[in-house]
Amino acid sequence: MGRVGRTGTNSGNMSSPQLSINQDNYNKLVEAISIEDLIEGLEENGIKFTKENIIFIKKDEEGKTIWLETGNDNVGLKHIIKKHGSQFKKTLGINEDKIALTISNVITKENYIGGSVDYVNGIKRINKYYKYNNTYYIFTGFGDNGFIITSHPFKPKKGGK
């Protein structure tokens, strides 16, 4: 029997560069469409945000849109780096330029271990804990609208948070 399949420069198998490039392009396109859809959802719901300051935007483990902006000394990435950057470095060995990516990657259904709600200066904050490398936790505080206020790593005490 002869070989069945496509031939030429655009065909390939799972290990060929052609498929990898095409898959990468597809993934980037899907990600771009998804990001625009999420931003559009914020706009449609009248949620305040600054599009050009968004570092990342995604769905959390409950399907809620969450995002991190550059922020300032009190909230967002600038706050996280200023107040907790040394904790990320000391606890996890993560440099400041990788903090946002680390936070984005840890916020998954598989890593979620619990949460609570509190009020800081009269503003509702949703507190969530995520596993990191099965040894550490990353605490992340969200505004009620999904904006990431703060985040920092810690090693849990024996028997709990």
URZIVEN-V702731 format. One record per backbone hydrogen bond with DSSP energy under -0.5 kcal/mol. CO is the residue of the C=O (numbers start at 0). NH is the residue of the N-H. If there is no record, write none. Layout:
co->CO nh->NH
co->CO nh->NH
//
This chain:
co->7 nh->10
co->12 nh->15
co->15 nh->19
co->16 nh->20
co->17 nh->21
co->18 nh->22
co->19 nh->23
co->20 nh->24
co->21 nh->25
co->22 nh->26
co->23 nh->27
co->24 nh->28
co->25 nh->29
co->26 nh->30
co->27 nh->31
co->28 nh->32
co->29 nh->33
co->30 nh->34
co->31 nh->35
co->32 nh->36
co->33 nh->37
co->34 nh->38
co->35 nh->39
co->36 nh->40
co->37 nh->41
co->38 nh->42
co->39 nh->43
co->40 nh->44
co->41 nh->46
co->42 nh->45
co->48 nh->50
co->49 nh->52
co->50 nh->53
co->52 nh->69
co->55 nh->67
co->57 nh->65
co->59 nh->62
co->63 nh->59
co->65 nh->57
co->66 nh->147
co->67 nh->54
co->67 nh->55
co->68 nh->76
co->69 nh->77
co->71 nh->78
co->74 nh->71
co->74 nh->78
co->75 nh->79
co->76 nh->80
co->77 nh->81
co->78 nh->82
co->78 nh->83
co->79 nh->83
co->80 nh->84
co->83 nh->87
co->84 nh->88
co->85 nh->89
co->86 nh->90
co->86 nh->91
co->87 nh->91
co->87 nh->92
co->87 nh->93
co->88 nh->92
co->92 nh->94
co->94 nh->97
co->95 nh->98
co->97 nh->101
co->98 nh->102
co->99 nh->103
co->100 nh->104
co->101 nh->105
co->102 nh->106
co->105 nh->107
co->107 nh->111
co->110 nh->130
co->113 nh->128
co->115 nh->126
co->117 nh->124
co->118 nh->120
co->119 nh->122
co->122 nh->119
co->123 nh->143
co->124 nh->117
co->124 nh->126
co->125 nh->141
co->126 nh->115
co->127 nh->139
co->128 nh->112
co->128 nh->113
co->129 nh->137
co->131 nh->134
co->131 nh->135
co->135 nh->131
co->136 nh->153
co->137 nh->129
co->138 nh->151
co->139 nh->127
co->140 nh->148
co->140 nh->149
co->141 nh->125
co->142 nh->145
co->145 nh->66
co->146 nh->142
co->146 nh->148
co->148 nh->75
co->149 nh->140
co->151 nh->138
co->153 nh->136
co->153 nh->155
co->156 nh->159
//
